[in-house]
Amino acid sequence: MALPAGSLLELTPQGLYCPAAGAWIDPQQPVPRALITHAHADHARPGCGEYWAIGASETILRQRLGATINLIPVDYGALHRIGDARVSFHSAGHVLGSAQIRLEAGGESWLVSGDYKRCADPSCTPFAPVTADVFITEATFGLPIYRWQSGATVAGEILSWWQAAPERPSLLFAYAFGKAQRLLAELAAIGVAEEVLLHGAVEALMPAYREAGVVLPPTRAVSALAKGESLAGRLVIAPPSAHRSVWMKRFKQPQTAFVSGWMAVRGARRRRGYERGFVLSDHADWPGLIRSVKQSGARQVYVTHGNSDGLARYLREVEGLSAAPLAGQGGP
């Protein structure tokens, strides 16, 4: 479904656009003014004239987009007048510095969720429920089969897996930004103080989290180890791109595991070639999606990404809400 003509937001080739603010939300192409929900590459792209984003994401945005970008850091909850619109950023609980963006003009308000989750996470600010007339929600895990355990429970499972193989390196694969740091924070929260080794892509993002005061165990890049240093019994966190790469040759007979919400699907671990899968996601599960839609109080809901058709149908037929998938707004 397309957005109605004259809406506060409209779909353009560059992405969601707010004419009143003269700004795009997470534009897919370079634009003069970008409002950024978070620093993942599919939401923050290079080449824009100015970037508005939560201050906690500045270090990572500059690493990824360039040190000289015109970045306007903002705080959660602060109200900004941009053009003829009032704009505020509210925590999405997805990764460090992630935000929902609320826009108000012409007597109506819209809330764009970006990516979000409702589970407790010691590595970022919790999700903040926000009300609006219209809510655009993600649906990456928009099926009832997706229901998450707590991060502490999963961290305990990972610790047991790691400790059960003292003679082998334990290679844990997780996305370099967000998931890897959450894993470290969850391990620290259950008392892990032993050094964890990191792939360079993960290690490069650690300063932003330490600057933000996130409690983490000690870490060191694998590349900083002395030649011939034993890796037996060590926990190593690396991005999925390192799996089966040349980088892995230094590890002798490692045990491997992947951490993702997709591990909730039977057979996903085996298809991806890992010995073990741990279910942990930085996106909302099914109950979290439903709860967030209800708490928004929105009279109209648009659903993007993932199972947008299914979630919109459920909201209409079961919850009695006006809901529709939003055409042209990405995939899972």
N, C-alpha and C positions, 0 to 999 in steps of 0.2 A: 504494500500500500504506500502511495506517495502522501506527502503532507498536504493538507488543504491550502489552497491559495490564500495569501494574506496572513499566514501563520507567523508567529514570532520567530520561528526557525524555518528555514527552507533548505531543500537538498540542491546542491550545485555540483558540478564536476569535481570541485575541490573538496567537497564534503558538506557537513552541516554548517549553515551560515546564518548568522543573526544580523539582518540589515540594520536594526536599531543600534547595535554595537559596532557595526562595521568589522565583525570578527567571525572567524571560523573556529569550530571546536574540533581539535585533533585533525587538522586538515590533511588530506592525502597528497596534496601538491603544495608548492610554495605559495604563500599568500602574504599580504601586507601585515595582518594581525592574527595571531594564533592564540587561542585559549587552550592550554594543555592539561589534560586530566592526569597524565603520568608519563614517565620517561621511557617506557617500552617503545621499541623502534616502530611498531605499527600504530603508535599514537603520537609520537613526536618525531617529525621528519625535518631534515635540513632545508635551509633556503628561505625561511620566513623573515619578514621585516622585523617583527617583534614577537616575543613569546611571553605570555602571562602564565605563571605556574607557581605552585607552592614553593616557598623558599627552601624547604628541605630537599627538594629535587634538583636544586641548582647545580651542585657539584656533578651529579650524574648527567644532567642535560648538557653541561658544558663539555664533559668528556666525550659525549656521544655526538653532539651537534657542532662543537667548536667553541673554543674558549672565548671568542669575541662576539658571540651572538648577543643580540639586544634583548636581554632577559629582564623582565619586570617581576621580581619575586613578591608574592602575596602571602598573607596569613590565612589560616582557616577561619571562616566566619566573618572576615572583614568585608564591608560593602564598598564596592567601587562603582563610580559613574564612568561608563565607557560609552562615548557617543550619547545616545538617548536612552540607553539601557542601564539598569542597576544589575551588577554582576557580583556574585559571591562564590567562593570555593569552599567545599565542605568535605570532610574526610571520607574516603571511599574504603579504607581498610585493606586496600589491594597490595600495595608495596609502599616503600618509603616515599612520602610526598605525594601520594595519589589523592585525587579529588573528584568529587561530583561537582558539576558546575550548574549554578542556578542563575537564570536570566529573567529579568522582569521589565516589561515595557508595555505601554498601551493597555494597561489594566489586566494583563494576564502574566502568569509565571510558568516557566518551563524548567525542568530539572533533567540534566543529561548525566547519567550515572557513570559513564566510562566503565572500566572494569572494577568490580568491587567484591568484597566478601564480608560475611557476618561473623566468622569464627574469631575467637581471641587470637592475637598474634603479637608476641613480644617485640617484633621488629618494626612495627609501624603503628600509627595512630588509629584507634578503632573507628569503624564505620559510624557516621553520624546520621540518623534519620532526619530527612528534610522534607517539608511539604511543598507542593506545587500543584498548579492546575493540570499540567501535562507532565508525564514522566516517561523518559526514554531509558529503558533498562536493557542491559545485556542479558543473554541467555546461553552463555557458553556451555553450562551444564544444566540446561533446561529440560531435564527428564526426571521423573520420580525415583529412578534407581540411584541418583547421585545424592548421597547423604553422608556428610563427613563426620569422622571422629575428631576429638580434640587434638590440637597439635602436640600436647603433652603425651597423649596416648601413643601417637605415631613416633614421637621422639624416643619413647621407651622401647618400642619395637625395633627401631633402628639401633639403639644402644645394645640390645640383646643380640641382634644380628652381627654387629661389629665385634662384640666381645666373645662370640662363639667361635671365632676364627683367628686366634692369636698368631697363628703361623702364616697367615695370608694378608696381603693388603686388601682393604675393603674399599672399593671404588663406588661412590654414591653419585649418581648422575642427576642433576637438577638444573633448571634454568639459572643462568649466571646472575641475573638481576632479580632480586625479590625472593625467589624460592630458596636459593642457596643461603642467603643471609637469614631467612626465617628458620631454616633448619639449624643453623648455628645458634641462633637465639633460643630456639626451643630446647636444644641440647644443653645450653648453659642454664636454662630455667629448671632443668631436672638434675642439675648438679655436675654436669660434665665440665671439667677444668683441664683436661688433657689437650695438648696441641692438636689441631686439625690441619691437614695439608690441603692446599687449594691449587687448582689449575689457575694459570695466569689471568684468564678472563674473569674469574671470580675474585681473585685477589685484588685486581685493579679497582673494583667497586667497593672494597671494604672501608676505605677512609671515610666515605660519606656516612656510612652507618656508625662508625666509631665517633665521628664528629657530632652525630645526632644523639649520642649518649646511649645507644643500644648496647645492652650487656651481651657480650660474646665471649666464647672461649678464645685462648690464644690461637693464632693462625700463622701459617708460613706458606709461601709459594713453593710448590714442588721444585721449581727451578733453583731455589735457594739452598737445597740440600747439598751436602758434600758428596762428591763422587763416591759411589760404593756404599753410602749409608743405607742401613737396612730399612726396608719398608714393611717388614712383617708386623702385623698387628696395628698398622697405621690406618686411620680413616682419611680418605681423600675425597674431596668434593670437586666435581668437574661438570661442565655443561654437556648436554647430549651430543653436541657436535664432536666431542673428543672420543666418544665411544667407537671402538674399532679403528681408531686413527693411529698414526705413527707414534703419537705421544704416549700411547699405552704400552709400548714395547718395554719400557723400563720396569714395568710391574710384572713380577713372576707369579703366575697362577693366582691372579686376584679373584675375589668374589665380587660380583657386580650387582647393583640394584638401581632402579629408576624410581624417582619420586614425582608423582603427578596425580591429578584427579582422574586422568584417563586409566590409571591402574585399577579403577573400580570395575572396568569392563573385562569380563572373563576372556582370557587369551591375549590381552593387550601386551602383557609382559613378554610372553613367549614370542609374539610376532616381532617385537622390537629387539629381541635377542639378549634380554637381561635374565640373570638367575632369579632375581627377586624383585617384586614391585611393592612400593609403599604408597598408600592413598593419602595424598595431602595436596590441597589446591589453594591457590590464591584468588579463586573465583567463588562466588556464592553457590551453595548447593541448592537443591530444589526447595527445601523449606525456607532457606534464606532469601531466595528470589521472591517467593510468595509473600513472606513477611515484609520485605522491603517495598513491594508494590502497595500493599495495604497501608503501610505506615506513611507512604507519600501522600495519601489522601487524594490522589489525582483523579480527575473526572475522565481523563483519556490517557491510555497507556500505549506506547509504541515499543516493540520488542526488536532487538537487533542481535546478530551473531548467534551461532549455535542453533538450538532448536526453537527458533523464533516462532514458527508456525504453531508448534505444539503448545508452547507456553501461552501464546496469545489465545489459542482456542480454549485452554483450561481456564484462563482468567475470564473469558466471556461466559462459558457454559457452566462453570462450577462456582466461580466467585461473583458472577453477575456484573462484571466490569466491562467498560468499553475498551477493547484492546485489539491491536492489529500488529502484524509484523511490519517493519519499516523497510521498504524496498531500497536496495542500493547501499546498505550499510554493513557490508562485510559478511564474512563467514565465521566458522568456529575458531 
